Amino acid sequence: QAVKQLSQNFLLDLRLTDKIVRKAGNLTNAYVYEVGPGPGGITRSILNAGVAELLVVEKDSRFIPGLQMLSDAAPGKLRIVHGDVLTFKIERAFPESLKRQWEDDPPNVHIIGNLPFSVSTPLIIKWLENVSQRNGPFAYGRTRMMLTFQKEVAERLTATTGSKQRSRLSIMAQYLCDVQHILTIPGQAFVPKPEVDSGVVHFTPLTRPRIKQPFKLVEKVVQNAFQFRRKYCHRGLGMLFPEARRLESTGKLLELADVDPTLRPTQLTVSHFKSLCDVYRKMCDEDPHLFAYNFREELRQKSKKEDDKQSCRL
Ligand SMILES: C[S@@+](CC[C@H](N)C(=O)[O-])C[C@H]1O[C@@H](n2cnc3c(N)ncnc32)[C@H](O)[C@@H]1O
């Protein structure tokens, strides 16, 4: 029985799981890390693809005996870990000899997963940060990933400039990876049927990231820019700066980055974000307190002061 808490919706049709696994590319002699195998539909298709080794990490102990049976049927091919994908250290799990230089072709290491949506989105953010730092699963080189998301999230990850779905996730994924929405799986393909369709997204880390600044800095600029998605971009970007000099600093940022302040956040290209991040980085180097500035904190302090004044008057 599927557990609702863990958002367990399973793919049990072997023809469909074969089709999904084919989209990961040629897996002959590959080392594959499958996250959240559950009852093992995708697992079976991966094993049938001629892999050298498949390592699965599953949180729910009820699936371990079934996976063990698959392992017995494919001796030496399937390694089962009863654990949590959010903490499992894949960088030590496969042979060192698989490691490639970042600029080389991707290593023969693949990540495949159909996880609950509540896990796949935080996980992709964590893995994108790992891509930027070339650690975690990317200690092997430009490890490719194929993951399932709620269709809307898959669309956001791959959205092009100017499209309705363009968002923070689009920029964060696309500045680091080549991202393809390769398949949509209708809800009725799952047991039990979820409320929404799923999108399968393939990621190949880029040899050269499109923005060469620390992940946290890019994340901050992008998050602020999309703060007010329907307004001109200067509105959200202004929130990077303390109120007292917001107008002046935002003007300087946009001018030096050569970005039109009246573009909407969804109209900004990755290259616009590159210029914005480069200029913001320079501004942070000039003012060591700037990066730690958080407009929400400033608002909180302001409203606390107001409250204190009010209670003094009373
Ligand atoms: C949506 S189900 C899909 C199962 C299987 N991949 C399929 O396609 O049929 C997600 C699976 O991920 C497992 N899971 C959820 N959170 C996990 C975590 N943090 N670490 C490892 N497995 C997890 C669940 O127990 C479940 O088996």
The ligand as a MOL file (V3000), in Angstrom:
LIG
                    3D

  0  0  0     0  0            999 V3000
M  V30 BEGIN CTAB
M  V30 COUNTS 27 29 0 0 0
M  V30 BEGIN ATOM
M  V30 1 C 6.9770 8.5900 -6.0100 0
M  V30 2 S 7.6110 7.0850 -5.3050 0 CHG=1
M  V30 3 C 8.3070 6.3650 -6.7490 0
M  V30 4 C 8.8330 4.9990 -6.5970 0
M  V30 5 C 9.4920 4.4220 -7.8550 0
M  V30 6 N 10.6820 5.1920 -8.2110 0
M  V30 7 C 8.5200 4.4100 -9.0060 0
M  V30 8 O 8.7170 5.1980 -9.9430 0
M  V30 9 O 7.5890 3.6040 -8.9730 0 CHG=-1
M  V30 10 C 8.9780 7.7490 -4.4180 0
M  V30 11 C 9.8610 6.7690 -3.6520 0
M  V30 12 O 10.8820 7.5150 -3.0150 0
M  V30 13 C 11.0320 7.0520 -1.6660 0
M  V30 14 N 11.5640 8.1710 -0.9010 0
M  V30 15 C 10.8940 9.2580 -0.4500 0
M  V30 16 N 11.7230 10.1030 0.1770 0
M  V30 17 C 12.9550 9.5380 0.1180 0
M  V30 18 C 14.2290 9.9300 0.6020 0
M  V30 19 N 14.4010 11.0910 1.2450 0
M  V30 20 N 15.2840 9.1090 0.3880 0
M  V30 21 C 15.1220 7.9340 -0.2710 0
M  V30 22 N 13.9210 7.5130 -0.7520 0
M  V30 23 C 12.8590 8.2950 -0.5560 0
M  V30 24 C 9.6330 6.6270 -1.2650 0
M  V30 25 O 9.6520 5.7310 -0.1820 0
M  V30 26 C 9.1510 5.9910 -2.5690 0
M  V30 27 O 9.5320 4.6500 -2.6420 0
M  V30 END ATOM
M  V30 BEGIN BOND
M  V30 1 1 1 2
M  V30 2 1 2 3
M  V30 3 1 2 10
M  V30 4 1 3 4
M  V30 5 1 4 5
M  V30 6 1 5 6
M  V30 7 1 5 7
M  V30 8 2 7 8
M  V30 9 1 7 9
M  V30 10 1 10 11
M  V30 11 1 11 12
M  V30 12 1 11 26
M  V30 13 1 12 13
M  V30 14 1 13 14
M  V30 15 1 13 24
M  V30 16 1 14 15
M  V30 17 1 14 23
M  V30 18 2 15 16
M  V30 19 1 16 17
M  V30 20 1 17 18
M  V30 21 2 17 23
M  V30 22 1 18 19
M  V30 23 2 18 20
M  V30 24 1 20 21
M  V30 25 2 21 22
M  V30 26 1 22 23
M  V30 27 1 24 25
M  V30 28 1 24 26
M  V30 29 1 26 27
M  V30 END BOND
M  V30 END CTAB
M  END
